[in-house]
């Protein structure tokens, strides 16, 4: 027969509460860290050096530090810096996944985030990182036997990035400080996996005030091309309408 204990206040209840009376799941953050190189959308993968799933490729991530992390975003920022040495202009939670089968160690919950970082900046500091990591094209990554359920997590992150690229300025975060509109359009097309109509894309960017002209040009082909810079406060700026793909001709 169980004994019912009555408490007279919240403070009294909390002072007698024992977290160990209840089982807790493993709690982690996993990250899909994207960049663009060689005309392809790339994701950063690490090779696991310890069990479980030793020697398998995986998304970077790790456990929540209950003594230091105030929230999941804090964990995500910490893990991003640990794995890349860089901050991201945009870090966003994609999904929370938890079940009894995704990790052989037991019931596990992970918060999935995606981040965009500068490929060249990462290459400059990559030698300082302890874990073996590699940039892999999305097409190649989806053919790998990734650790745990990371293939499904990657699919979710790619879908979110592609979706947001259609109505936000996120791809601009991968551009250098100055760029041509042709270069910006190419980044959008790489992320979306679709070609875009040139005049419509330029009009969208300029009319929304997302970019502004500078007094500089660069030689592109045989003619000088106007250089632009990002003109908004946030890369998560929402355009009034989503990007439209060219209509297929029959």
Helices and strands as residue ranges (DSSP letters): H 10-16, G 19-21, E 26-37, E 40-47, E 57-63, H 72-84, E 90-99, E 108-116, H 119-125, G 126-128, E 133-137, H 138-141, H 150-165, G 170-174, H 181-192, H 198-207, E 211-220, E 223-230
